[in-house]
Amino acid sequence: MPQAGRPRCASEQFCPCVGLRWGRIEAGFDPRTPRRSKIRVYRHFFTVTILSSTAADQATTSVQANSYLTLHYRIALASGPARASVFADTFDGRPGTLQLGIGQWAPGLEAALVGHAEGERFSVTLEPAQAYGDRNPDLIQKVTRTMLAEHAGPDATFEPGDLVEFTAPNGARYSGVLKQIEPEWALFDFNHPLAGTALRVDVHILGVL
């Protein structure tokens, strides 16, 4: 029968609740004498386990530079004539996923997430240099209609504002926004659509792996 003050457990030799092994009764042991040393060890062991577990949880639930996230996010323009217009928003639907460190988001956007904890909600405003950079006038270029037909097909039709994807000789893909189209050429802006714009990002981190 268990002694007074001892946690009840299905096993007489091992208590899985706290990971503390109980030895068999030694010769000369007097059951009327309280085993106070065991009670002190039990309390000490339990306290250390709680602290260690909490520290581990904190270490594993904060966002790292290579974390895989499940999150809600809203990206809104914070400068320019379209200020306050929303570029992307998942809060009204299914959450998004994001693998940090592989270029899914701009480095500055990913850096703004690092260090935040699972379950946290926060907002951050980023200047263009921290987001998708300043606009580069050299990335506004003319493309021949022949090249355009090669990439999009001879029967494709275009209007200013269309986003068209091109494939480079090395297999890399890049996109440009059509600004003007003429019989022999088309003018494209190959800057990122958010280049030159400050951004406000609202985030709710749902899960961190």
C-alpha positions in Angstrom: 0.0 0.0 0.0 1.4 3.4 -0.9 2.8 5.6 2.0 1.1 8.8 3.0 2.3 11.8 0.9 3.4 9.6 -2.0 1.7 10.1 -5.4 -0.5 7.1 -6.4 0.6 5.5 -9.5 -0.2 2.3 -11.4 3.4 1.0 -11.0 5.0 0.4 -7.7 8.5 0.8 -9.2 8.1 3.8 -11.5 5.9 6.9 -11.5 5.4 8.1 -15.1 3.8 11.3 -13.9 7.1 12.9 -12.9 9.7 10.4 -14.1 10.8 9.6 -10.5 11.9 6.0 -9.7 10.8 4.6 -6.3 13.1 1.9 -4.8 11.9 -1.2 -3.0 11.6 -0.9 0.8 15.1 -1.4 2.2 15.8 -3.6 5.2 15.3 -1.8 8.4 12.9 0.8 6.9 10.4 2.0 9.4 7.0 2.8 7.6 6.1 5.1 10.5 9.0 7.4 9.7 8.1 10.1 7.1 10.2 9.8 4.0 10.7 13.6 3.8 13.8 13.4 1.6 11.8 11.8 -1.2 9.1 14.5 -0.9 11.7 17.2 -1.3 13.3 15.4 -4.3 9.8 15.1 -5.9 9.1 18.8 -5.6 12.5 19.8 -6.9 12.3 17.5 -9.9 8.8 18.6 -10.8 9.8 22.3 -10.7 12.8 21.8 -12.9 10.8 19.9 -15.4 8.2 22.7 -15.7 10.9 25.4 -16.3 12.7 23.3 -18.9 9.5 22.5 -20.8 8.5 26.2 -20.9 11.9 27.2 -22.2 11.7 24.6 -24.9 8.3 25.7 -26.0 9.4 29.3 -26.3 12.4 28.2 -28.3 10.4 26.2 -30.8 7.4 28.5 -31.3 9.2 31.7 -32.3 9.7 32.4 -35.9 13.2 31.6 -37.2 14.9 32.6 -40.5 14.0 29.2 -42.0 10.6 28.5 -40.4 7.5 27.3 -42.2 4.5 29.4 -41.2 0.7 29.2 -41.3 -0.6 32.7 -41.1 -3.1 35.4 -42.0 -1.7 38.5 -43.5 -2.8 41.7 -45.2 -0.5 43.8 -47.4 -1.7 47.3 -48.0 0.0 50.2 -49.8 1.3 52.8 -47.4 2.4 55.5 -49.9 1.6 56.8 -53.4 -1.7 57.7 -55.1 -3.1 54.3 -54.3 -2.3 54.5 -50.6 -4.5 52.3 -48.3 -5.5 50.0 -51.2 -5.1 46.3 -50.3 -2.7 44.2 -52.4 -3.3 40.9 -50.7 -5.6 39.8 -47.8 -6.2 36.3 -46.3 -8.1 37.4 -43.2 -11.5 36.9 -44.8 -10.6 33.4 -46.1 -8.3 30.5 -45.6 -4.9 31.3 -44.0 -1.7 31.2 -46.1 1.5 29.3 -45.7 5.0 30.7 -46.1 8.4 29.0 -46.2 11.0 31.5 -45.1 14.4 31.7 -46.6 13.5 30.6 -50.2 12.4 33.9 -51.7 8.6 33.6 -51.4 8.5 37.1 -49.8 11.0 39.9 -50.1 13.9 39.6 -47.6 12.7 42.7 -45.7 9.2 41.3 -45.3 10.5 38.0 -44.0 12.9 39.7 -41.6 9.9 41.5 -40.1 8.4 38.2 -39.1 11.5 36.7 -37.4 11.4 36.6 -33.6 7.6 36.8 -33.3 5.8 34.0 -31.5 3.1 31.6 -32.6 -0.4 33.2 -31.9 1.0 36.7 -32.0 -0.8 39.5 -34.0 1.2 42.5 -35.1 1.6 45.2 -37.8 4.7 46.7 -39.4 5.2 49.4 -42.0 8.1 49.0 -44.4 9.8 51.6 -46.6 10.3 50.6 -50.2 14.0 49.7 -49.6 12.9 47.2 -47.0 10.2 45.8 -49.1 10.5 45.4 -52.9 13.0 48.2 -53.5 12.8 51.5 -55.4 11.7 51.6 -59.0 14.4 51.1 -61.6 13.8 53.0 -64.9 16.2 50.6 -66.7 13.6 47.9 -66.2 11.1 49.6 -68.5 11.9 48.0 -71.8 10.5 47.5 -75.3 9.9 43.9 -76.5 9.3 43.1 -80.2 5.9 41.7 -81.1 7.7 38.7 -82.6 9.2 37.9 -79.2 5.9 38.5 -77.5 4.2 36.0 -79.8 6.9 33.4 -79.1 6.2 33.6 -75.4 2.5 34.0 -75.4 1.4 32.4 -78.6 0.5 33.9 -82.0 -3.2 34.2 -81.2 -2.8 35.9 -77.8 -4.3 39.3 -77.4 -3.1 42.0 -74.9 -4.2 45.1 -73.3 -2.3 47.7 -71.2 -2.1 46.5 -67.6 -1.8 42.8 -68.5 0.9 40.9 -66.6 2.9 38.8 -69.0 5.4 36.1 -68.1 8.6 35.5 -70.1 11.2 32.7 -70.0 14.9 33.5 -70.2 17.3 31.3 -72.1 18.6 29.9 -68.8 15.0 28.8 -67.9 14.4 31.6 -65.3 11.0 33.2 -65.4 10.2 36.9 -65.1 7.1 39.0 -65.5 6.3 42.4 -66.8 3.3 44.7 -66.8 2.3 45.8 -70.3 2.3 49.6 -70.5 1.9 50.3 -74.3 1.5 48.2 -77.4 2.3 49.1 -81.0 2.3 47.1 -84.3 6.0 46.3 -84.0 6.8 46.5 -80.3 5.3 46.5 -76.8 6.5 48.5 -73.8 6.8 46.5 -70.5 7.6 47.5 -66.9 9.6 44.7 -65.4 9.8 46.3 -61.9 7.9 44.4 -59.2 4.4 45.8 -58.9 5.1 46.9 -55.4 8.5 48.5 -56.2 8.8 52.1 -55.0 5.9 51.7 -52.5 5.9 51.6 -48.7 3.9 48.8 -47.3 1.8 48.1 -44.2 1.7 44.5 -43.3 -0.8 43.1 -40.7 0.0 39.6 -39.5 -1.5 36.9 -37.3 0.9 33.9 -36.9 -1.2 30.7 -36.5 1.5 28.1 -36.6 5.3 27.8 -36.7 7.3 24.7 -37.8 
